[in-house]
Amino acid sequence: MALKKGWKAFENILPQFLVVILLVGVLLAVLNTEVISKIIGSGSGWLGVILAAVIGAITLIPGFVAFPTAAMLLQSGAGYMQIGAFVSTLMMVGIVTMPIEIKYFGKKLTILRNVLAFIFSFIVAYVIRLVVG
């Protein structure tokens, strides 16, 4: 019975999940590491942090890809603050997945969670700035 319920839930999510995967593929093709590292270089300051946070919020990459990508960006000249904001929003803010989240949690909770997560990414960037210098 549990397997049947699980399968039904999977079937309901599958079309939306496929759209998310398609969007991820397009975003990754457009936003390669060179473009991102130019936008969020170590000299870009808080503007770079904001841009990194927006890019992270829009992009959907699983954690096992996000952290090696962050390491590559750092090696390409991205700043620590910018990468902190990028990874934070990447993992916590889901612009692409909002329709799915709204369906299950409601519009108000989804927006509140995403806004708070977005704000938290700036706190993460600031703490990284204090730690790294």
N, CA, C and O atoms as a Tinker XYZ file with bonds, in Angstrom:
   532  protein
     1  N      0.828000   -1.192000    0.000000    73     2
     2  CA     0.000000    0.000000    0.000000    64     1     3
     3  C      0.877000    1.262000    0.000000    63     2     4     5
     4  O      0.598000    2.227000   -0.712000    81     3
     5  N      1.932000    1.233000    0.807000    73     3     6
     6  CA     2.842000    2.384000    0.882000    64     5     7
     7  C      3.535000    2.617000   -0.451000    63     6     8     9
     8  O      3.718000    3.760000   -0.869000    81     7
     9  N      3.922000    1.531000   -1.121000    73     7    10
    10  CA     4.570000    1.667000   -2.428000    64     9    11
    11  C      3.612000    2.268000   -3.452000    63    10    12    13
    12  O      4.025000    3.084000   -4.276000    81    11
    13  N      2.356000    1.881000   -3.411000    73    11    14
    14  CA     1.366000    2.437000   -4.331000    64    13    15
    15  C      1.188000    3.939000   -4.087000    63    14    16    17
    16  O      1.133000    4.720000   -5.037000    81    15
    17  N      1.099000    4.339000   -2.829000    73    15    18
    18  CA     0.954000    5.753000   -2.503000    64    17    19
    19  C      2.201000    6.539000   -2.921000    63    18    20    21
    20  O      2.100000    7.645000   -3.452000    81    19
    21  N      3.354000    5.963000   -2.678000    73    19    22
    22  CA     4.598000    6.604000   -3.083000    64    21    23
    23  C      4.684000    6.771000   -4.590000    63    22    24    25
    24  O      5.105000    7.818000   -5.083000    81    23
    25  N      4.286000    5.741000   -5.318000    73    23    26
    26  CA     4.310000    5.788000   -6.775000    64    25    27
    27  C      3.350000    6.850000   -7.292000    63    26    28    29
    28  O      3.678000    7.573000   -8.232000    81    27
    29  N      2.160000    6.954000   -6.685000    73    27    30
    30  CA     1.172000    7.961000   -7.083000    64    29    31
    31  C      1.737000    9.372000   -6.862000    63    30    32    33
    32  O      1.590000   10.248000   -7.715000    81    31
    33  N      2.374000    9.577000   -5.724000    73    31    34
    34  CA     2.976000   10.878000   -5.436000    64    33    35
    35  C      4.060000   11.206000   -6.452000    63    34    36    37
    36  O      4.169000   12.342000   -6.914000    81    35
    37  N      4.859000   10.205000   -6.793000    73    35    38
    38  CA     5.919000   10.386000   -7.788000    64    37    39
    39  C      5.322000   10.743000   -9.150000    63    38    40    41
    40  O      5.831000   11.629000   -9.836000    81    39
    41  N      4.257000   10.067000   -9.540000    73    39    42
    42  CA     3.602000   10.361000  -10.817000    64    41    43
    43  C      3.047000   11.778000  -10.855000    63    42    44    45
    44  O      3.060000   12.425000  -11.902000    81    43
    45  N      2.560000   12.262000   -9.714000    73    43    46
    46  CA     2.023000   13.622000   -9.666000    64    45    47
    47  C      3.116000   14.676000   -9.776000    63    46    48    49
    48  O      2.899000   15.734000  -10.367000    81    47
    49  N      4.273000   14.401000   -9.219000    73    47    50
    50  CA     5.378000   15.358000   -9.226000    64    49    51
    51  C      6.194000   15.271000  -10.528000    63    50    52    53
    52  O      6.817000   16.257000  -10.922000    81    51
    53  N      6.202000   14.135000  -11.185000    73    51    54
    54  CA     7.070000   13.903000  -12.340000    64    53    55
    55  C      6.969000   14.973000  -13.430000    63    54    56    57
    56  O      8.014000   15.447000  -13.875000    81    55
    57  N      5.787000   15.384000  -13.890000    73    55    58
    58  CA     5.760000   16.411000  -14.950000    64    57    59
    59  C      6.431000   17.716000  -14.527000    63    58    60    61
    60  O      7.179000   18.311000  -15.303000    81    59
    61  N      6.168000   18.156000  -13.311000    73    59    62
    62  CA     6.785000   19.391000  -12.830000    64    61    63
    63  C      8.286000   19.205000  -12.661000    63    62    64    65
    64  O      9.063000   20.114000  -12.953000    81    63
    65  N      8.690000   18.051000  -12.199000    73    63    66
    66  CA    10.107000   17.761000  -12.007000    64    65    67
    67  C     10.846000   17.779000  -13.343000    63    66    68    69
    68  O     11.970000   18.276000  -13.417000    81    67
    69  N     10.233000   17.248000  -14.394000    73    67    70
    70  CA    10.859000   17.254000  -15.712000    64    69    71
    71  C     11.036000   18.676000  -16.236000    63    70    72    73
    72  O     12.043000   18.981000  -16.875000    81    71
    73  N     10.064000   19.547000  -15.969000    73    71    74
    74  CA    10.189000   20.946000  -16.369000    64    73    75
    75  C     11.354000   21.593000  -15.624000    63    74    76    77
    76  O     12.120000   22.357000  -16.212000    81    75
    77  N     11.489000   21.292000  -14.346000    73    75    78
    78  CA    12.594000   21.835000  -13.550000    64    77    79
    79  C     13.926000   21.370000  -14.123000    63    78    80    81
    80  O     14.853000   22.169000  -14.262000    81    79
    81  N     14.029000   20.106000  -14.451000    73    79    82
    82  CA    15.273000   19.571000  -15.029000    64    81    83
    83  C     15.596000   20.268000  -16.350000    63    82    84    85
    84  O     16.755000   20.591000  -16.614000    81    83
    85  N     14.589000   20.499000  -17.171000    73    83    86
    86  CA    14.793000   21.192000  -18.447000    64    85    87
    87  C     15.298000   22.613000  -18.214000    63    86    88    89
    88  O     16.233000   23.057000  -18.880000    81    87
    89  N     14.686000   23.321000  -17.277000    73    87    90
    90  CA    15.122000   24.681000  -16.976000    64    89    91
    91  C     16.548000   24.711000  -16.435000    63    90    92    93
    92  O     17.321000   25.609000  -16.767000    81    91
    93  N     16.896000   23.736000  -15.609000    73    91    94
    94  CA    18.259000   23.647000  -15.080000    64    93    95
    95  C     19.258000   23.493000  -16.221000    63    94    96    97
    96  O     20.293000   24.159000  -16.244000    81    95
    97  N     18.946000   22.621000  -17.156000    73    95    98
    98  CA    19.832000   22.413000  -18.297000    64    97    99
    99  C     20.055000   23.691000  -19.089000    63    98   100   101
   100  O     21.182000   23.997000  -19.478000    81    99
   101  N     18.984000   24.435000  -19.327000    73    99   102
   102  CA    19.090000   25.697000  -20.063000    64   101   103
   103  C     19.911000   26.715000  -19.270000    63   102   104   105
   104  O     20.784000   27.382000  -19.824000    81   103
   105  N     19.626000   26.830000  -17.972000    73   103   106
   106  CA    20.365000   27.790000  -17.150000    64   105   107
   107  C     21.849000   27.458000  -17.064000    63   106   108   109
   108  O     22.693000   28.353000  -17.107000    81   107
   109  N     22.163000   26.184000  -16.944000    73   107   110
   110  CA    23.577000   25.796000  -16.876000    64   109   111
   111  C     24.296000   26.057000  -18.194000    63   110   112   113
   112  O     25.489000   26.364000  -18.205000    81   111
   113  N     23.570000   25.935000  -19.306000    73   111   114
   114  CA    24.180000   26.221000  -20.605000    64   113   115
   115  C     24.464000   27.714000  -20.754000    63   114   116   117
   116  O     25.479000   28.100000  -21.334000    81   115
   117  N     23.572000   28.550000  -20.232000    73   115   118
   118  CA    23.722000   30.002000  -20.341000    64   117   119
   119  C     24.721000   30.540000  -19.321000    63   118   120   121
   120  O     25.525000   31.416000  -19.641000    81   119
   121  N     24.673000   30.025000  -18.110000    73   119   122
   122  CA    25.500000   30.545000  -17.024000    64   121   123
   123  C     26.704000   29.641000  -16.768000    63   122   124   125
   124  O     26.746000   28.925000  -15.767000    81   123
   125  N     27.670000   29.676000  -17.663000    73   123   126
   126  CA    28.870000   28.865000  -17.447000    64   125   127
   127  C     29.770000   29.528000  -16.403000    63   126   128   129
   128  O     29.538000   30.671000  -16.010000    81   127
   129  N     30.784000   28.812000  -15.965000    73   127   130
   130  CA    31.621000   29.287000  -14.857000    64   129   131
   131  C     32.369000   30.581000  -15.185000    63   130   132   133
   132  O     32.587000   31.402000  -14.295000    81   131
   133  N     32.760000   30.773000  -16.433000    73   131   134
   134  CA    33.475000   31.998000  -16.796000    64   133   135
   135  C     32.585000   33.229000  -16.638000    63   134   136   137
   136  O     33.013000   34.252000  -16.102000    81   135
   137  N     31.354000   33.119000  -17.106000    73   135   138
   138  CA    30.423000   34.242000  -17.004000    64   137   139
   139  C     30.134000   34.546000  -15.537000    63   138   140   141
   140  O     30.150000   35.707000  -15.127000    81   139
   141  N     29.873000   33.513000  -14.753000    73   139   142
   142  CA    29.553000   33.711000  -13.338000    64   141   143
   143  C     30.745000   34.314000  -12.596000    63   142   144   145
   144  O     30.572000   35.225000  -11.787000    81   143
   145  N     31.948000   33.815000  -12.863000    73   143   146
   146  CA    33.115000   34.341000  -12.133000    64   145   147
   147  C     33.404000   35.798000  -12.503000    63   146   148   149
   148  O     33.929000   36.543000  -11.675000    81   147
   149  N     33.077000   36.216000  -13.716000    73   147   150
   150  CA    33.234000   37.631000  -14.078000    64   149   151
   151  C     32.232000   38.496000  -13.323000    63   150   152   153
   152  O     32.554000   39.601000  -12.887000    81   151
   153  N     31.027000   37.987000  -13.177000    73   151   154
   154  CA    29.967000   38.755000  -12.517000    64   153   155
   155  C     30.208000   38.829000  -11.013000    63   154   156   157
   156  O     29.935000   39.855000  -10.389000    81   155
   157  N     30.720000   37.742000  -10.427000    73   155   158
   158  CA    30.863000   37.682000   -8.973000    64   157   159
   159  C     32.320000   37.583000   -8.544000    63   158   160   161
   160  O     32.652000   36.877000   -7.592000    81   159
   161  N     33.172000   38.285000   -9.246000    73   159   162
   162  CA    34.588000   38.297000   -8.884000    64   161   163
   163  C     34.823000   38.904000   -7.515000    63   162   164   165
   164  O     33.952000   39.579000   -6.966000    81   163
   165  N     35.995000   38.663000   -6.972000    73   163   166
   166  CA    36.287000   39.112000   -5.604000    64   165   167
   167  C     36.236000   40.627000   -5.457000    63   166   168   169
   168  O     36.019000   41.124000   -4.352000    81   167
   169  N     36.427000   41.364000   -6.527000    73   167   170
   170  CA    36.383000   42.821000   -6.466000    64   169   171
   171  C     35.007000   43.416000   -6.676000    63   170   172   173
   172  O     34.864000   44.638000   -6.683000    81   171
   173  N     34.005000   42.595000   -6.846000    73   171   174
   174  CA    32.664000   43.106000   -7.159000    64   173   175
   175  C     31.903000   43.601000   -5.934000    63   174   176   177
   176  O     30.870000   44.255000   -6.076000    81   175
   177  N     32.398000   43.298000   -4.733000    73   175   178
   178  CA    31.785000   43.795000   -3.500000    64   177   179
   179  C     30.355000   43.327000   -3.300000    63   178   180   181
   180  O     29.978000   42.225000   -3.696000    81   179
   181  N     29.558000   44.207000   -2.664000    73   179   182
   182  CA    28.175000   43.837000   -2.335000    64   181   183
   183  C     27.301000   43.724000   -3.576000    63   182   184   185
   184  O     26.315000   42.987000   -3.571000    81   183
   185  N     27.649000   44.447000   -4.642000    73   183   186
   186  CA    26.902000   44.280000   -5.893000    64   185   187
   187  C     27.083000   42.856000   -6.412000    63   186   188   189
   188  O     26.131000   42.239000   -6.890000    81   187
   189  N     28.294000   42.344000   -6.317000    73   187   190
   190  CA    28.557000   40.960000   -6.704000    64   189   191
   191  C     27.827000   39.975000   -5.814000    63   190   192   193
   192  O     27.364000   38.934000   -6.280000    81   191
   193  N     27.721000   40.300000   -4.527000    73   191   194
   194  CA    26.982000   39.440000   -3.594000    64   193   195
   195  C     25.511000   39.395000   -3.997000    63   194   196   197
   196  O     24.900000   38.327000   -4.018000    81   195
   197  N     24.948000   40.558000   -4.316000    73   195   198
   198  CA    23.539000   40.610000   -4.734000    64   197   199
   199  C     23.340000   39.817000   -6.018000    63   198   200   201
   200  O     22.400000   39.030000   -6.131000    81   199
   201  N     24.226000   40.028000   -6.981000    73   199   202
   202  CA    24.108000   39.287000   -8.248000    64   201   203
   203  C     24.265000   37.784000   -8.032000    63   202   204   205
   204  O     23.538000   36.988000   -8.626000    81   203
   205  N     25.209000   37.402000   -7.186000    73   203   206
   206  CA    25.416000   35.981000   -6.890000    64   205   207
   207  C     24.184000   35.389000   -6.219000    63   206   208   209
   208  O     23.781000   34.266000   -6.522000    81   207
   209  N     23.589000   36.154000   -5.305000    73   207   210
   210  CA    22.390000   35.679000   -4.608000    64   209   211
   211  C     21.231000   35.506000   -5.584000    63   210   212   213
   212  O     20.486000   34.530000   -5.495000    81   211
   213  N     21.074000   36.438000   -6.506000    73   211   214
   214  CA    19.995000   36.336000   -7.502000    64   213   215
   215  C     20.231000   35.141000   -8.422000    63   214   216   217
   216  O     19.306000   34.382000   -8.712000    81   215
   217  N     21.467000   34.977000   -8.878000    73   215   218
   218  CA    21.788000   33.840000   -9.750000    64   217   219
   219  C     21.549000   32.520000   -9.017000    63   218   220   221
   220  O     20.986000   31.581000   -9.580000    81   219
   221  N     21.980000   32.457000   -7.763000    73   219   222
   222  CA    21.772000   31.247000   -6.967000    64   221   223
   223  C     20.313000   30.950000   -6.727000    63   222   224   225
   224  O     19.905000   29.789000   -6.718000    81   223
   225  N     19.510000   32.006000   -6.531000    73   223   226
   226  CA    18.079000   31.817000   -6.284000    64   225   227
   227  C     17.362000   31.283000   -7.519000    63   226   228   229
   228  O     16.405000   30.517000   -7.409000    81   227
   229  N     17.828000   31.691000   -8.683000    73   227   230
   230  CA    17.176000   31.276000   -9.928000    64   229   231
   231  C     17.654000   29.899000  -10.380000    63   230   232   233
   232  O     16.876000   29.111000  -10.918000    81   231
   233  N     18.927000   29.616000  -10.161000    73   231   234
   234  CA    19.523000   28.371000  -10.626000    64   233   235
   235  C     19.166000   27.224000   -9.693000    63   234   236   237
   236  O     19.069000   27.412000   -8.480000    81   235
   237  N     18.976000   26.067000  -10.244000    73   235   238
   238  CA    18.670000   24.883000   -9.447000    64   237   239
   239  C     19.736000   23.831000   -9.734000    63   238   240   241
   240  O     19.758000   23.223000  -10.804000    81   239
   241  N     20.610000   23.633000   -8.767000    73   239   242
   242  CA    21.689000   22.650000   -8.904000    64   241   243
   243  C     21.706000   21.819000   -7.629000    63   242   244   245
   244  O     21.649000   22.383000   -6.536000    81   243
   245  N     21.783000   20.513000   -7.735000    73   243   246
   246  CA    21.858000   19.695000   -6.518000    64   245   247
   247  C     23.162000   19.942000   -5.761000    63   246   248   249
   248  O     24.162000   20.365000   -6.341000    81   247
   249  N     23.131000   19.670000   -4.454000    73   247   250
   250  CA    24.277000   19.923000   -3.592000    64   249   251
   251  C     25.561000   19.261000   -4.042000    63   250   252   253
   252  O     26.635000   19.852000   -3.936000    81   251
   253  N     25.464000   18.039000   -4.545000    73   251   254
   254  CA    26.679000   17.341000   -4.962000    64   253   255
   255  C     27.312000   17.962000   -6.195000    63   254   256   257
   256  O     28.451000   17.633000   -6.528000    81   255
   257  N     26.601000   18.858000   -6.885000    73   255   258
   258  CA    27.166000   19.613000   -8.001000    64   257   259
   259  C     27.516000   21.033000   -7.550000    63   258   260   261
   260  O     28.474000   21.625000   -8.046000    81   259
   261  N     26.742000   21.578000   -6.613000    73   259   262
   262  CA    26.913000   22.967000   -6.179000    64   261   263
   263  C     28.267000   23.220000   -5.534000    63   262   264   265
   264  O     28.922000   24.215000   -5.842000    81   263
   265  N     28.689000   22.339000   -4.650000    73   263   266
   266  CA    29.928000   22.589000   -3.918000    64   265   267
   267  C     31.164000   22.468000   -4.801000    63   266   268   269
   268  O     32.054000   23.311000   -4.686000    81   267
   269  N     31.270000   21.471000   -5.674000    73   267   270
   270  CA    32.401000   21.484000   -6.617000    64   269   271
   271  C     32.358000   22.690000   -7.567000    63   270   272   273
   272  O     33.401000   23.221000   -7.948000    81   271
   273  N     31.139000   23.118000   -7.946000    73   271   274
   274  CA    31.010000   24.309000   -8.790000    64   273   275
   275  C     31.525000   25.538000   -8.044000    63   274   276   277
   276  O     32.225000   26.371000   -8.621000    81   275
   277  N     31.179000   25.648000   -6.766000    73   275   278
   278  CA    31.669000   26.762000   -5.946000    64   277   279
   279  C     33.187000   26.749000   -5.866000    63   278   280   281
   280  O     33.821000   27.801000   -5.948000    81   279
   281  N     33.775000   25.574000   -5.709000    73   279   282
   282  CA    35.235000   25.462000   -5.658000    64   281   283
   283  C     35.861000   25.913000   -6.981000    63   282   284   285
   284  O     36.877000   26.607000   -6.987000    81   283
   285  N     35.250000   25.517000   -8.092000    73   283   286
   286  CA    35.759000   25.941000   -9.404000    64   285   287
   287  C     35.640000   27.452000   -9.568000    63   286   288   289
   288  O     36.543000   28.089000  -10.109000    81   287
   289  N     34.541000   28.023000   -9.108000    73   287   290
   290  CA    34.369000   29.469000   -9.197000    64   289   291
   291  C     35.404000   30.209000   -8.357000    63   290   292   293
   292  O     35.932000   31.238000   -8.777000    81   291
   293  N     35.690000   29.683000   -7.173000    73   291   294
   294  CA    36.724000   30.298000   -6.341000    64   293   295
   295  C     38.083000   30.256000   -7.035000    63   294   296   297
   296  O     38.838000   31.227000   -6.993000    81   295
   297  N     38.384000   29.143000   -7.666000    73   295   298
   298  CA    39.647000   29.010000   -8.394000    64   297   299
   299  C     39.694000   29.935000   -9.606000    63   298   300   301
   300  O     40.772000   30.316000  -10.062000    81   299
   301  N     38.498000   30.301000  -10.136000    73   299   302
   302  CA    38.423000   31.185000  -11.301000    64   301   303
   303  C     38.400000   32.658000  -10.916000    63   302   304   305
   304  O     38.298000   33.521000  -11.788000    81   303
   305  N     38.494000   32.959000   -9.627000    73   303   306
   306  CA    38.567000   34.348000   -9.201000    64   305   307
   307  C     37.335000   34.898000   -8.521000    63   306   308   309
   308  O     37.284000   36.093000   -8.232000    81   307
   309  N     36.356000   34.084000   -8.259000    73   307   310
   310  CA    35.172000   34.553000   -7.539000    64   309   311
   311  C     35.532000   34.814000   -6.086000    63   310   312   313
   312  O     36.449000   34.195000   -5.545000    81   311
   313  N     34.816000   35.722000   -5.463000    73   311   314
   314  CA    35.082000   36.071000   -4.072000    64   313   315
   315  C     34.375000   35.142000   -3.106000    63   314   316   317
   316  O     33.374000   34.513000   -3.448000    81   315
   317  N     34.904000   35.062000   -1.898000    73   315   318
   318  CA    34.319000   34.188000   -0.877000    64   317   319
   319  C     32.918000   34.650000   -0.468000    63   318   320   321
   320  O     32.012000   33.834000   -0.303000    81   319
   321  N     32.751000   35.965000   -0.307000    73   319   322
   322  CA    31.426000   36.479000    0.058000    64   321   323
   323  C     30.405000   36.143000   -1.025000    63   322   324   325
   324  O     29.288000   35.717000   -0.731000    81   323
   325  N     30.799000   36.338000   -2.261000    73   323   326
   326  CA    29.909000   36.098000   -3.385000    64   325   327
   327  C     29.532000   34.616000   -3.478000    63   326   328   329
   328  O     28.381000   34.269000   -3.742000    81   327
   329  N     30.513000   33.762000   -3.260000    73   327   330
   330  CA    30.243000   32.318000   -3.303000    64   329   331
   331  C     29.372000   31.908000   -2.119000    63   330   332   333
   332  O     28.511000   31.039000   -2.262000    81   331
   333  N     29.580000   32.512000   -0.963000    73   331   334
   334  CA    28.738000   32.220000    0.189000    64   333   335
   335  C     27.274000   32.537000   -0.100000    63   334   336   337
   336  O     26.389000   31.735000    0.199000    81   335
   337  N     27.024000   33.711000   -0.682000    73   335   338
   338  CA    25.656000   34.093000   -1.037000    64   337   339
   339  C     25.106000   33.192000   -2.138000    63   338   340   341
   340  O     23.940000   32.798000   -2.101000    81   339
   341  N     25.947000   32.869000   -3.113000    73   339   342
   342  CA    25.527000   32.015000   -4.228000    64   341   343
   343  C     25.102000   30.640000   -3.737000    63   342   344   345
   344  O     24.016000   30.164000   -4.068000    81   343
   345  N     25.949000   30.008000   -2.955000    73   343   346
   346  CA    25.644000   28.656000   -2.475000    64   345   347
   347  C     24.455000   28.672000   -1.513000    63   346   348   349
   348  O     23.614000   27.773000   -1.541000    81   347
   349  N     24.390000   29.694000   -0.666000    73   347   350
   350  CA    23.274000   29.785000    0.280000    64   349   351
   351  C     21.938000   29.868000   -0.453000    63   350   352   353
   352  O     21.007000   29.125000   -0.145000    81   351
   353  N     21.851000   30.773000   -1.419000    73   351   354
   354  CA    20.589000   30.889000   -2.155000    64   353   355
   355  C     20.358000   29.687000   -3.050000    63   354   356   357
   356  O     19.218000   29.268000   -3.253000    81   355
   357  N     21.418000   29.141000   -3.577000    73   355   358
   358  CA    21.298000   27.958000   -4.424000    64   357   359
   359  C     20.639000   26.803000   -3.681000    63   358   360   361
   360  O     19.804000   26.086000   -4.232000    81   359
   361  N     21.030000   26.635000   -2.424000    73   359   362
   362  CA    20.523000   25.514000   -1.644000    64   361   363
   363  C     19.195000   25.833000   -0.941000    63   362   364   365
   364  O     18.416000   24.922000   -0.660000    81   363
   365  N     18.932000   27.118000   -0.654000    73   363   366
   366  CA    17.780000   27.442000    0.189000    64   365   367
   367  C     16.639000   28.153000   -0.531000    63   366   368   369
   368  O     15.488000   28.041000   -0.109000    81   367
   369  N     16.927000   28.876000   -1.600000    73   367   370
   370  CA    15.885000   29.624000   -2.306000    64   369   371
   371  C     15.534000   28.870000   -3.575000    63   370   372   373
   372  O     16.421000   28.426000   -4.305000    81   371
   373  N     14.262000   28.725000   -3.837000    73   371   374
   374  CA    13.831000   27.954000   -5.001000    64   373   375
   375  C     12.864000   28.707000   -5.886000    63   374   376   377
   376  O     11.658000   28.463000   -5.834000    81   375
   377  N     13.375000   29.625000   -6.703000    73   375   378
   378  CA    12.506000   30.358000   -7.625000    64   377   379
   379  C     11.926000   29.392000   -8.663000    63   378   380   381
   380  O     10.732000   29.438000   -8.959000    81   379
   381  N     12.762000   28.532000   -9.204000    73   379   382
   382  CA    12.325000   27.592000  -10.239000    64   381   383
   383  C     11.324000   26.580000   -9.674000    63   382   384   385
   384  O     10.405000   26.151000  -10.372000    81   383
   385  N     11.506000   26.213000   -8.437000    73   383   386
   386  CA    10.639000   25.195000   -7.837000    64   385   387
   387  C      9.439000   25.784000   -7.091000    63   386   388   389
   388  O      8.683000   25.045000   -6.461000    81   387
   389  N      9.258000   27.100000   -7.155000    73   387   390
   390  CA     8.150000   27.727000   -6.434000    64   389   391
   391  C      6.774000   27.166000   -6.798000    63   390   392   393
   392  O      5.954000   26.971000   -5.901000    81   391
   393  N      6.487000   26.900000   -8.070000    73   391   394
   394  CA     5.162000   26.337000   -8.376000    64   393   395
   395  C      4.882000   25.019000   -7.653000    63   394   396   397
   396  O      3.767000   24.782000   -7.189000    81   395
   397  N      5.887000   24.180000   -7.565000    73   395   398
   398  CA     5.717000   22.900000   -6.865000    64   397   399
   399  C      5.537000   23.155000   -5.371000    63   398   400   401
   400  O      4.671000   22.554000   -4.735000    81   399
   401  N      6.345000   24.034000   -4.821000    73   399   402
   402  CA     6.280000   24.331000   -3.399000    64   401   403
   403  C      4.945000   24.977000   -3.026000    63   402   404   405
   404  O      4.365000   24.655000   -1.990000    81   403
   405  N      4.460000   25.888000   -3.874000    73   403   406
   406  CA     3.170000   26.537000   -3.627000    64   405   407
   407  C      2.054000   25.501000   -3.602000    63   406   408   409
   408  O      1.131000   25.582000   -2.792000    81   407
   409  N      2.152000   24.533000   -4.494000    73   407   410
   410  CA     1.130000   23.481000   -4.565000    64   409   411
   411  C      1.026000   22.716000   -3.248000    63   410   412   413
   412  O     -0.072000   22.356000   -2.825000    81   411
   413  N      2.160000   22.467000   -2.602000    73   411   414
   414  CA     2.168000   21.647000   -1.395000    64   413   415
   415  C      2.111000   22.454000   -0.096000    63   414   416   417
   416  O      1.549000   21.981000    0.891000    81   415
   417  N      2.681000   23.663000   -0.078000    73   415   418
   418  CA     2.771000   24.429000    1.162000    64   417   419
   419  C      1.937000   25.708000    1.168000    63   418   420   421
   420  O      1.741000   26.312000    2.222000    81   419
   421  N      1.450000   26.120000    0.012000    73   419   422
   422  CA     0.689000   27.361000   -0.077000    64   421   423
   423  C      1.571000   28.526000   -0.481000    63   422   424   425
   424  O      2.786000   28.511000   -0.289000    81   423
   425  N      0.928000   29.536000   -1.046000    73   423   426
   426  CA     1.653000   30.682000   -1.586000    64   425   427
   427  C      2.334000   31.509000   -0.494000    63   426   428   429
   428  O      3.501000   31.876000   -0.630000    81   427
   429  N      1.615000   31.798000    0.577000    73   427   430
   430  CA     2.144000   32.658000    1.639000    64   429   431
   431  C      3.396000   32.053000    2.289000    63   430   432   433
   432  O      4.410000   32.735000    2.435000    81   431
   433  N      3.322000   30.789000    2.674000    73   431   434
   434  CA     4.457000   30.127000    3.310000    64   433   435
   435  C      5.641000   30.011000    2.354000    63   434   436   437
   436  O      6.787000   30.202000    2.758000    81   435
   437  N      5.368000   29.702000    1.097000    73   435   438
   438  CA     6.441000   29.578000    0.103000    64   437   439
   439  C      7.176000   30.903000   -0.080000    63   438   440   441
   440  O      8.407000   30.939000   -0.086000    81   439
   441  N      6.431000   31.979000   -0.226000    73   439   442
   442  CA     7.058000   33.293000   -0.407000    64   441   443
   443  C      7.826000   33.698000    0.845000    63   442   444   445
   444  O      8.951000   34.188000    0.748000    81   443
   445  N      7.238000   33.500000    2.010000    73   443   446
   446  CA     7.905000   33.842000    3.264000    64   445   447
   447  C      9.203000   33.056000    3.434000    63   446   448   449
   448  O     10.235000   33.626000    3.786000    81   447
   449  N      9.152000   31.760000    3.186000    73   447   450
   450  CA    10.348000   30.929000    3.323000    64   449   451
   451  C     11.435000   31.383000    2.367000    63   450   452   453
   452  O     12.597000   31.484000    2.762000    81   451
   453  N     11.085000   31.658000    1.125000    73   451   454
   454  CA    12.077000   32.067000    0.131000    64   453   455
   455  C     12.659000   33.443000    0.436000    63   454   456   457
   456  O     13.859000   33.652000    0.256000    81   455
   457  N     11.837000   34.386000    0.894000    73   455   458
   458  CA    12.341000   35.719000    1.240000    64   457   459
   459  C     13.295000   35.638000    2.430000    63   458   460   461
   460  O     14.367000   36.243000    2.410000    81   459
   461  N     12.910000   34.894000    3.462000    73   459   462
   462  CA    13.779000   34.747000    4.628000    64   461   463
   463  C     15.094000   34.053000    4.268000    63   462   464   465
   464  O     16.156000   34.435000    4.760000    81   463
   465  N     15.021000   33.049000    3.422000    73   463   466
   466  CA    16.236000   32.353000    2.979000    64   465   467
   467  C     17.134000   33.285000    2.171000    63   466   468   469
   468  O     18.358000   33.231000    2.293000    81   467
   469  N     16.528000   34.137000    1.348000    73   467   470
   470  CA    17.291000   35.093000    0.546000    64   469   471
   471  C     18.012000   36.089000    1.457000    63   470   472   473
   472  O     19.192000   36.375000    1.258000    81   471
   473  N     17.304000   36.610000    2.446000    73   471   474
   474  CA    17.913000   37.540000    3.411000    64   473   475
   475  C     19.033000   36.849000    4.186000    63   474   476   477
   476  O     20.088000   37.440000    4.418000    81   475
   477  N     18.804000   35.607000    4.583000    73   475   478
   478  CA    19.811000   34.852000    5.323000    64   477   479
   479  C     21.102000   34.704000    4.516000    63   478   480   481
   480  O     22.188000   34.668000    5.095000    81   479
   481  N     20.999000   34.619000    3.199000    73   479   482
   482  CA    22.199000   34.467000    2.370000    64   481   483
   483  C     23.131000   35.677000    2.508000    63   482   484   485
   484  O     24.349000   35.537000    2.395000    81   483
   485  N     22.562000   36.862000    2.751000    73   483   486
   486  CA    23.398000   38.050000    2.955000    64   485   487
   487  C     24.075000   38.017000    4.322000    63   486   488   489
   488  O     25.194000   38.505000    4.482000    81   487
   489  N     23.396000   37.444000    5.292000    73   487   490
   490  CA    24.011000   37.261000    6.607000    64   489   491
   491  C     25.186000   36.293000    6.485000    63   490   492   493
   492  O     26.245000   36.512000    7.074000    81   491
   493  N     24.993000   35.228000    5.720000    73   491   494
   494  CA    26.066000   34.256000    5.468000    64   493   495
   495  C     27.248000   34.960000    4.802000    63   494   496   497
   496  O     28.394000   34.763000    5.207000    81   495
   497  N     26.981000   35.773000    3.791000    73   495   498
   498  CA    28.052000   36.476000    3.087000    64   497   499
   499  C     28.811000   37.412000    4.032000    63   498   500   501
   500  O     30.038000   37.498000    3.975000    81   499
   501  N     28.083000   38.106000    4.891000    73   499   502
   502  CA    28.713000   39.026000    5.836000    64   501   503
   503  C     29.589000   38.265000    6.840000    63   502   504   505
   504  O     30.706000   38.689000    7.138000    81   503
   505  N     29.086000   37.161000    7.350000    73   503   506
   506  CA    29.876000   36.350000    8.293000    64   505   507
   507  C     31.138000   35.830000    7.608000    63   506   508   509
   508  O     32.213000   35.824000    8.208000    81   507
   509  N     31.012000   35.401000    6.373000    73   507   510
   510  CA    32.190000   34.931000    5.628000    64   509   511
   511  C     33.187000   36.067000    5.464000    63   510   512   513
   512  O     34.394000   35.857000    5.578000    81   511
   513  N     32.688000   37.271000    5.197000    73   511   514
   514  CA    33.574000   38.438000    5.084000    64   513   515
   515  C     34.331000   38.678000    6.386000    63   514   516   517
   516  O     35.519000   38.998000    6.363000    81   515
   517  N     33.648000   38.526000    7.523000    73   515   518
   518  CA    34.303000   38.708000    8.823000    64   517   519
   519  C     35.357000   37.636000    9.080000    63   518   520   521
   520  O     36.426000   37.919000    9.622000    81   519
   521  N     35.046000   36.416000    8.689000    73   519   522
   522  CA    35.944000   35.293000    8.955000    64   521   523
   523  C     37.150000   35.313000    8.015000    63   522   524   525
   524  O     38.288000   35.165000    8.459000    81   523
   525  N     36.903000   35.493000    6.733000    73   523   526
   526  CA    37.971000   35.427000    5.736000    64   525   527
   527  C     38.735000   36.748000    5.664000    63   526   528   529
   528  O     39.950000   36.759000    5.464000    81   527
   529  N     38.025000   37.845000    5.827000    73   527   530
   530  CA    38.694000   39.144000    5.843000    64   529   531
   531  C     38.726000   39.858000    4.570000    63   530   532
   532  O     39.270000   40.959000    4.493000    81   531
